[in-house]
Amino acid sequence: MRQIARILECNYKTVHDKIQWMGIRAKDRNSKQDLTSETLFIDEMETIEHTKLKPLTIAVAVNENYKILGVRVGTIPAKGKTAAISYKKYGYRENQSAEKTKELLSQISQQISKPFSVIKSDAKPSYSKIINEAFPNTPYQQFIAAENKEKRREQKYLKSEKLIYDPIFPVNHTCAKFRDHIKRLSRRNWCTTKIKENLELHLNLYIAYTNNYNFL
């Protein structure tokens, strides 16, 4: 936003306010889009709020045509070696993962014109109950991630890796596009989210752009 302000020779606050205004309109438009789809893919990706000690979760829903059906951003507690440091510095951090996933599915259930044929996600244990409550009559499939995924990350461009079938590829591909196209979601960069609500507005702007509809 600061670079936009420099190029346009205007105040940073002008750019900030404009993006806020556009983000709110895009979010409202997203909540009214037609969600006629056969398959629903659900997953979450993680990012940070200013520091790695304050992680965030982004619930993402995509259909079989790679159309983004919605997103929700929530807080989660730090894990691993940073958990104790995070608690000492920032105190208790609520885990909103399940809550935000429920919110997203609730919104989608109100927008669909006909039931999904199937819902797919990874094998996260909490998903089963949440999805069955939101769509009790829809077949639901969970898929276990490939073993040693992190160890094989550097091999992803080899021919052998490209041949591996990913049953939830549309949502994984969308999350990868988020990281590539939205600077604040890229790893190892100077741009970080300072307010999680603004991140959600930014994502809704990206949805409007990707889904190719006018919200102004």
C-alpha positions in Angstrom: 0.0 0.0 0.0 2.9 2.4 0.7 4.3 1.7 -2.7 0.9 2.4 -4.3 0.8 5.7 -2.5 4.3 6.6 -3.7 3.4 5.8 -7.3 0.1 7.7 -7.2 1.7 10.5 -5.2 -1.0 10.4 -2.6 -1.2 9.8 1.2 -0.9 6.3 2.5 -4.1 6.7 4.4 -6.0 7.4 1.2 -4.9 4.1 -0.2 -5.7 2.3 3.0 -9.2 3.7 3.2 -9.9 2.9 -0.4 -8.8 -0.7 0.0 -10.9 -1.0 3.1 -14.0 0.4 1.2 -13.4 -1.9 -1.7 -12.7 -4.9 0.5 -16.0 -4.5 2.4 -17.9 -4.3 -0.9 -16.1 -7.3 -2.3 -16.9 -9.3 0.9 -20.6 -8.4 0.6 -20.6 -9.4 -3.1 -18.9 -12.7 -2.2 -21.7 -13.5 0.2 -24.3 -13.2 -2.6 -22.6 -15.1 -5.4 -24.2 -18.1 -7.0 -22.5 -21.3 -5.7 -23.9 -23.9 -8.2 -21.2 -26.6 -8.0 -20.7 -30.3 -7.9 -17.8 -30.7 -5.5 -16.7 -28.7 -2.5 -13.1 -28.7 -1.4 -12.3 -27.5 2.1 -8.9 -26.8 3.7 -6.9 -24.4 5.8 -3.6 -22.6 5.4 -1.6 -20.8 8.0 0.0 -17.3 8.1 1.1 -14.9 10.8 -0.1 -11.7 12.4 3.0 -9.4 12.6 5.1 -12.1 14.2 5.4 -15.9 14.1 4.4 -15.9 17.7 0.9 -14.9 16.6 -0.2 -17.4 13.9 -3.5 -17.2 11.9 -5.5 -19.8 10.1 -7.3 -19.2 6.8 -10.3 -21.5 6.0 -10.7 -21.8 2.2 -13.5 -23.3 0.2 -13.1 -24.0 -3.6 -15.2 -25.9 -6.2 -14.2 -28.3 -8.9 -13.7 -25.4 -11.4 -11.2 -23.6 -9.1 -13.8 -20.9 -8.2 -13.1 -19.6 -4.7 -16.4 -19.9 -2.7 -15.2 -18.1 0.4 -12.6 -17.6 3.1 -12.5 -16.9 6.8 -9.5 -15.7 8.9 -9.1 -16.6 12.6 -6.5 -16.8 15.3 -4.7 -20.0 16.4 -2.2 -20.6 19.2 1.5 -21.0 18.4 2.8 -24.5 18.2 6.1 -26.3 18.8 9.1 -24.4 20.1 7.4 -21.0 19.8 4.3 -22.0 22.0 5.9 -21.1 25.3 7.5 -17.9 24.1 4.2 -16.8 22.5 2.2 -17.5 25.7 4.7 -15.6 27.8 4.8 -12.6 25.5 1.2 -12.3 24.3 -0.8 -14.5 26.7 -3.6 -16.9 25.8 -4.4 -17.1 22.1 -7.8 -18.5 21.1 -8.0 -21.3 18.6 -10.7 -20.2 16.1 -10.0 -22.8 13.5 -13.2 -24.8 14.0 -15.3 -21.6 14.6 -14.2 -20.0 11.3 -14.6 -23.2 9.3 -18.2 -23.5 10.7 -18.9 -19.8 9.7 -17.6 -20.5 6.2 -19.7 -23.6 5.7 -22.7 -21.9 7.1 -22.4 -19.1 4.6 -21.9 -21.6 1.7 -25.0 -23.6 2.8 -27.2 -20.5 2.5 -25.9 -19.7 -1.0 -26.0 -23.0 -2.8 -28.9 -23.5 -5.2 -28.6 -27.3 -5.1 -26.7 -29.8 -2.8 -23.1 -30.7 -3.5 -22.5 -34.2 -4.9 -19.5 -34.6 -2.6 -17.3 -32.7 -0.2 -13.6 -33.4 0.1 -10.9 -32.3 2.6 -7.7 -33.5 4.2 -7.8 -35.8 7.2 -8.0 -33.2 9.9 -10.0 -34.9 12.7 -12.3 -31.9 13.5 -13.5 -31.5 9.9 -15.8 -34.6 10.0 -18.1 -33.4 12.7 -18.2 -29.8 11.3 -19.0 -30.8 7.7 -21.5 -33.4 8.7 -23.4 -30.8 10.8 -23.4 -28.3 7.9 -24.2 -30.8 5.1 -25.7 -33.9 6.8 -26.9 -35.5 3.6 -23.9 -34.9 1.4 -21.2 -37.6 0.9 -18.0 -36.6 2.6 -14.5 -37.9 1.8 -11.2 -37.3 3.7 -7.8 -37.9 2.3 -4.5 -38.5 4.1 -1.6 -36.4 2.9 1.3 -38.1 1.3 4.0 -39.2 3.7 7.1 -37.1 4.2 5.6 -34.2 2.3 7.9 -31.7 3.9 11.0 -33.7 3.2 10.1 -34.0 -0.4 9.1 -30.4 -0.9 12.2 -29.6 -2.9 11.4 -32.5 -5.3 8.0 -31.1 -6.3 9.2 -30.0 -9.8 10.6 -33.4 -10.7 8.7 -35.6 -13.2 8.1 -38.3 -10.5 6.4 -35.8 -8.2 4.2 -34.3 -10.9 2.7 -37.8 -11.4 1.5 -38.1 -7.8 -2.3 -37.7 -7.7 -3.7 -35.0 -5.3 -7.4 -35.7 -4.6 -7.8 -32.1 -3.2 -5.7 -30.4 -5.7 -8.1 -27.5 -6.5 -7.9 -26.1 -2.9 -4.2 -26.8 -2.5 -3.6 -25.0 -5.8 -5.7 -22.1 -4.6 -3.7 -21.8 -1.4 -0.5 -21.9 -3.4 -1.8 -19.0 -5.6 -2.6 -17.1 -2.4 1.0 -17.3 -1.3 2.3 -16.4 -4.8 -0.1 -13.5 -5.6 -0.7 -11.9 -2.1 2.6 -10.6 -0.8 1.6 -10.7 2.9 1.1 -14.4 2.6 4.5 -15.2 1.1 7.0 -16.8 3.3 10.3 -15.0 4.2 9.3 -11.5 3.2 9.0 -8.1 4.8 5.2 -7.7 4.3 3.1 -9.1 7.2 -0.5 -8.8 8.3 -0.9 -6.4 11.2 -4.7 -6.7 11.5 -6.4 -10.0 10.7 -9.7 -8.3 9.6 -7.7 -6.4 6.9 -6.3 -9.7 5.7 -9.8 -11.1 5.2 -10.8 -8.0 3.3 -7.7 -8.4 1.1 -8.6 -12.0 0.4 -12.1 -11.0 -0.6 -10.6 -8.5 -3.1 -8.6 -11.3 -4.5 -11.6 -13.6 -4.7 -13.5 -10.8 -6.7 -10.5 -10.6 -9.1 -10.1 -14.4 -9.5 -13.8 -15.1 -9.9 -14.0 -12.2 -12.4 -17.0 -10.3 -11.2 -17.7 -6.6 -10.6 -18.4 -5.5 -7.0 -18.2 -1.7 -7.4 
